[in-house]
């Protein structure tokens, strides 16, 4: 199964790497690699994580890696990674800006 990172997810990874690199550049690279591997692993069991509560009609699921949440959609042609966000962020506003 194909796993695709959207431009938004790639930008999220860059921001995560930049943030961690301020204190530990080596860890920034390894941590981003871990997240990417976790995303690729979603192809094995795409329905393993729950659909985001109150937004089932969007079909967006939420995986976890440490403090980060991986938002993705299981589609016919594969997995589309939408965003990778820190769990402390207002993820509702970023994922569902119109409510």
PyMOL commands that set and color helices and strands:
alter all, ss='L'
color gray80, all
select helices_A, chain A and resi 7-21+25-41+56-58+91-95
alter helices_A, ss='H'
color red, helices_A
select strands_A, chain A and resi 2-5+60-65+68-75+78-86
alter strands_A, ss='S'
color yellow, strands_A
deselect
rebuild
show_as cartoon
